[in-house]
Amino acid sequence: MLRVVLVDDEPSARRGLRRMLSRFPDITIAGEAGDLVSARDMMNRARPDAVFLDVELTNGKGLDLAADLPPDTFVIVVSAYDLYAIDAFDVAALDFLVKPVKPERLETAIGRLRERLPMRPSAQEKSASPAPETAQDRLQLKTSSTSILVSHEAISFLRAEGDYTRVYLENGQQHLANGLLRVFENRLPAPPFHRLDRSTIVNSAQIRRVDWHASGRSSIHFSTGTNVVELGRPASKRLRSLL
C-alpha cells in the first residue's frame, strides 16, 4: 500500500480528494491536516510515501513544508492557482493538480507515484541490475547508445533529470543514464554516498570544500574543482549533519 497525507485548509477539499482517492485500492490515507503546524506534526508522525499539498494554508505556505520534507517523501501540489506551478517545480514536486481536481489528472498523478514507489522491483529494474561481482565497486550506467561501468570512487555526484539520472565523474565527464535516482541510490554504498534532497546524491569522499552561505544555503566543491553543487536550506542542514 502507498500511504499518503492530505494537507488542505478547506475540509470540503480534503473530503473531495479523499473520496476520489478511495477509487485506488493501493492508496491509503495516513492522515490529514488543515494548517502548517499540524501538517508538520502529521508528516513527522505518519511518515507517508507522499503528500497531497495545498499551497495557500491559513498560517503559511504549503511549499515551505515541502522544502523541509525528506527526499523520499513525494509531493503532489494541489492548488486553485496554476501560477504556483513554477514554485512547485522548485521543490521538485511529482505533479501539480489544479482545483477542482479532474479524475483523469489524479489518475496520472497516482500513476507517477506508483512508478517511483513500486511495490516490488520491476522486471526492467531487475534486468538492469549489474551482476553481484560487478556491483561490488562499480556502477553500471545504461545510456541511449551504450552501457558502461564506472568505479564508485570516480563518481562525484548524481542529479535527477525526470526519469533519468545524470552522473558526474571526477574527471569532468558526465553521463545521462537510464533509471530514476532512487534506483542508483539503492546500488551505491552509504557512506560515502548520501542523498541530500529529491534530486541530488553526493559522494562525500569527493567533497573538497563547502561554502556555507548566510541564507542557510551552501555550495559543494569537489576534488577536481570542475563541478559545484548548490543546495537549498534543508539539504544544507542534512549536509552539515553528515560532515
C-alpha positions in Angstrom: 0.0 0.0 0.0 1.1 3.6 -0.7 0.5 5.8 2.3 -0.5 9.5 1.6 -1.3 12.5 3.7 -3.8 15.3 2.7 -2.9 18.9 3.6 -5.5 21.5 2.8 -7.2 24.2 4.9 -10.6 23.5 3.3 -12.3 20.5 4.8 -14.5 20.2 1.7 -11.4 19.9 -0.5 -10.0 17.2 1.7 -13.3 15.3 1.7 -13.4 15.5 -2.1 -9.9 14.3 -2.5 -10.4 11.5 0.0 -13.5 10.4 -2.0 -11.6 10.4 -5.3 -8.6 8.5 -3.8 -10.9 5.8 -2.5 -11.1 4.5 -6.1 -7.5 3.4 -5.8 -7.2 0.1 -3.8 -3.4 0.6 -3.3 -3.7 4.0 -1.7 -4.4 4.5 2.0 -4.8 7.9 3.7 -2.4 8.0 6.7 -3.7 11.4 7.9 -5.0 14.8 7.2 -4.1 18.4 8.3 -5.6 21.8 7.7 -2.7 24.1 8.7 1.1 24.3 8.5 1.8 23.5 12.2 -0.5 20.4 12.3 0.8 19.4 8.9 4.4 19.3 10.1 3.4 17.2 13.1 1.3 14.9 10.9 4.2 14.3 8.5 6.6 13.6 11.3 4.2 11.0 12.9 2.8 9.4 9.7 6.0 9.5 7.6 3.9 8.8 4.4 5.1 8.0 0.9 3.6 11.1 -0.5 1.6 14.2 0.5 -1.2 16.0 -1.4 -0.3 19.6 -0.5 -2.3 22.8 -0.9 -0.2 25.9 -1.4 -2.3 28.5 0.5 -2.7 27.5 4.1 -4.1 29.5 6.9 -0.8 30.1 8.7 1.8 29.8 6.0 2.7 28.3 2.6 2.4 24.6 1.9 5.6 24.9 -0.2 7.5 25.8 3.0 6.6 22.4 4.3 7.6 20.7 1.0 11.1 22.2 1.2 11.6 20.5 4.6 10.4 17.0 3.8 12.9 14.1 3.5 13.8 13.4 -0.1 12.0 10.1 -0.2 8.6 11.7 0.5 7.0 12.7 -2.8 4.9 15.9 -3.1 1.8 16.4 -5.2 0.8 20.0 -5.2 -2.9 20.8 -5.3 -3.9 24.4 -5.9 -6.7 26.6 -7.4 -4.0 28.8 -8.9 -1.8 27.5 -11.7 0.6 30.3 -11.2 2.2 28.2 -8.4 3.3 25.6 -10.9 6.8 27.1 -11.2 7.1 27.2 -7.4 6.1 23.5 -7.3 8.8 22.7 -9.8 11.3 24.4 -7.4 10.5 21.9 -4.7 10.7 19.0 -7.1 7.0 18.2 -6.9 6.0 15.0 -8.5 2.9 16.6 -10.0 0.8 19.7 -9.9 -3.0 19.4 -9.8 -5.4 22.3 -10.4 -8.6 22.5 -8.3 -11.1 21.3 -8.9 -9.1 18.1 -9.5 -10.1 16.2 -12.5 -10.3 12.4 -12.1 -8.0 11.7 -15.2 -5.4 14.1 -13.8 -5.5 12.4 -10.4 -5.1 9.1 -12.1 -2.0 10.4 -13.9 -0.5 11.6 -10.6 -1.1 8.3 -8.9 0.5 6.5 -11.9 3.6 8.6 -11.5 3.7 7.9 -7.8 3.4 4.1 -8.5 6.3 4.3 -10.9 8.5 5.9 -8.3 7.3 3.8 -5.4 6.9 0.3 -6.8 5.6 -2.4 -4.5 8.5 -4.6 -5.7 11.3 -4.2 -8.3 10.1 -4.2 -11.8 11.3 -6.7 -14.4 13.1 -3.9 -16.1 15.0 -2.8 -12.9 16.0 -6.4 -12.3 17.3 -6.9 -15.8 19.2 -3.6 -15.5 20.9 -4.6 -12.2 24.6 -5.4 -12.6 25.8 -8.8 -11.6 26.9 -9.1 -8.0 30.6 -9.3 -8.8 30.3 -6.1 -10.9 28.3 -4.2 -8.3 30.9 -4.5 -5.6 32.8 -1.4 -6.5 31.4 -0.3 -9.9 28.2 1.2 -11.1 26.6 0.2 -14.4 25.3 3.1 -16.5 23.0 2.5 -19.4 22.6 5.4 -21.8 20.7 5.8 -25.1 23.7 4.5 -27.0 25.9 2.3 -24.7 26.4 0.7 -21.4 29.5 1.5 -19.3 30.9 0.6 -15.9 32.3 3.3 -13.6 34.0 2.8 -10.3 32.3 4.2 -7.3 35.2 6.4 -6.3 35.2 8.1 -9.7 31.7 9.5 -9.1 31.4 13.0 -7.6 27.6 13.3 -7.6 24.3 12.4 -9.3 21.4 14.6 -10.2 17.8 13.5 -11.2 16.5 14.6 -14.5 13.0 13.4 -14.8 13.0 9.7 -15.4 16.8 9.8 -16.0 19.9 10.4 -13.8 22.9 12.5 -14.8 26.1 11.1 -13.3 29.0 13.5 -12.9 32.5 12.0 -12.7 35.7 13.4 -11.1 37.4 13.7 -14.5 34.7 16.2 -15.6 32.8 13.7 -17.7 29.0 13.3 -17.3 26.6 10.6 -18.5 22.8 10.8 -18.7 21.8 7.3 -17.6 18.5 5.4 -17.8 16.8 5.0 -14.4 15.4 7.0 -11.6 17.7 8.5 -8.9 16.2 6.1 -6.4 17.5 3.1 -8.4 21.1 4.4 -8.2 20.7 5.3 -4.6 19.9 1.6 -3.8 23.1 0.5 -5.7 25.6 2.9 -4.1 27.2 2.4 -0.7 26.3 4.8 2.0 28.6 6.1 3.1 30.3 7.7 1.2 27.2 8.4 -1.0 24.4 10.4 0.6 21.1 11.6 -0.8 20.7 15.2 0.3 17.4 16.2 -1.5 15.0 14.8 -4.1 17.4 15.4 -6.9 20.9 15.1 -5.5 23.2 12.3 -4.3 26.8 13.3 -3.4 30.0 11.3 -2.8 31.2 12.7 0.5 34.7 11.3 -0.2 34.9 13.6 -3.2 34.0 16.8 -1.4 36.9 19.3 -1.2 35.2 22.3 0.2 31.8 23.5 1.3 30.8 27.2 1.3 28.1 27.9 3.9 26.0 30.9 3.0 24.3 33.3 5.4 20.9 32.4 3.8 21.3 28.9 5.1 22.2 27.5 1.6 25.5 26.0 0.7 27.8 25.3 -2.3 29.7 22.0 -2.6 33.1 22.0 -4.4 34.6 18.6 -5.4 38.1 17.4 -5.6 38.7 18.2 -9.2 37.1 21.7 -8.9 35.2 21.1 -12.1 31.7 21.0 -10.7 29.8 22.9 -8.0 26.5 21.8 -6.5 24.2 24.4 -5.0 22.0 23.2 -2.1 18.9 24.8 -0.5 18.5 25.2 3.2 17.0 21.7 4.1 19.7 19.9 2.0 22.4 22.1 3.6 21.2 21.0 7.1 21.5 17.4 6.1 25.0 18.0 4.7 26.1 19.7 8.0 24.9 16.7 10.0 26.9 14.3 7.7 30.1 16.4 7.9 
